[in-house]
Amino acid sequence: MKNKLTILALFTFALLSYGMYQALAAAPTERTMGDAQRIFYIHVPSAWVAFMCFGLNFIASLAYLVRREGIIGQRSDALAVATAEVGIICCTVVLVTGPIWARKAWGVWWAWDLRLTTTLVLWLIYLAYLMLRRFSSEGGAPLMAAVLAVFSFADVPFVWFAIRFKNYRGNHPTPVMGKMHPAVAKAFFVNLLAFTFFGVLLIALRYTLERVRQQNSDRRLAHSFENATPELQEVTR
């Protein structure tokens, strides 16, 4: 497993390096926004990885709700935690790079259009999810978090389709796929692929750490049970 992660990390680093070269040097400078437009090559791939993570979190949470006990339940819960954490990191990148780009493109740092608002709501919802997992002392925290995650994913389609609602689109342009300059398209898709691998790498690392934490917790629980009095063992069975 360690060797696979090392190979994935090296490949991802090489792909990210090539993607940054494409974004900063190979891609042409946009006529009206200048070099500020190059944020596009970070902003949009980060949004895609966030959506991917929240989608995986939704699937893992459903799997946990269906089968909470045993190895399947533990793995589903570990994947849910990993994808939520990586997803909110990527969503934070989106919310930071977006206003920087908006200041140059629109003349304002923030505009309360539908996509921006729903993205902020999405970030707040998954932040609440992580806070529930982090600060809840109850044994049912994973179950409550899984239920919250299933309902939280409902906001993702709203963010995705926000710029497709003509009456509520706001400052965001309509989708530009198929309308990009070939060099811009190449830089974009290389970075999209690079960020996807980077997201997968982060999820794999965080998942591995969470599985180690679960296994250590199980060992401590088993050790405590073995050292308990016979009366207490009988009660906990």
Residue, then its C-alpha position, 0 to 999 in steps of 0.5 A: m500500500k505504501n509503495k502504491l501511494t508513493i507511486l501515486a504521489l510521484f505521478t501526481f506531482a509530475l502531473l501537477s507540475y506539467g499542469m502549472y506549466q500549461a497554466l502559467a506559461a503555455a496557455p495564452t493570456e486572456r485579452t480582457m482580464g490578463d493574467a488574472q484569468r489564469i486563476f481559472y486553472i485552479h478555481v474550476p478544477s478545485a470545484w470539480v474535486a470538491f464535487m467529486c469528494f462530496g459525491l463519494n461522501f454521499i455514497a459512503s454515508l449511504a453505505y454506512l447507513v445500510r450496513r454500520e457493523g463490521i469491516i464494511g461499516q468501518r471502511s464506509d465511515a473512514l471514506a466518508v470522513a476522508t472525502a468530507e475533509v478533502g472536499i471542504i479543503c477544495c471548496t475553501v480553495v474555490l471560495v478563496t480564488g473566486p473572489i480574487w478572480a471576481r475582483k478583476a473580472w467584475g470589479v467586486w470581491w463578492a456578489w450574492d449570485l446563485r452560484l456563489t451563495t449556494t457554494l457558500v452554503l455547501w461549505l457551511i453544511y460540510l463544515a457543520y458535518l466535520m464539527l459534528r464528527r470532531f466535537s460530538s462525544e456520543g457514540g452515535a456521532p458517525l450515524m448522525a453525521a451520515v444522515l446529515a451527509v445524505f441530506s447535505f448532498a442535495d445542495v451539490p446539484f443546485v451549485w452545479f446548475a446555478i449558472r444554467f438558470k437564466n433568471y438567477r445566473g448572476n455574474h457567472p458566465t454560462p458554461v464555456m466547454g467547447k468554446m475555449h481556445p485549443a491551448v486554453a482547453k489543453a491547459f484546463f484539462v491537464n489541470l483538471l486531471a492533475f487536480t483529480f489525481f491530487g484529490v484521490l491522493l489526499i483521500a487515500l492518505r486520509y482514509t489510511l490514517e482514519r483506518v489506523r485510528q479505527q483499528n487502534s480504537d478497537r484494540r484499546l476497546a478490546h484491551s479494556f474489555e479483557n482487563a475488566t472484571p467478570e461482572l462488567q464483562e457480563v454487562t457489556r456483552 
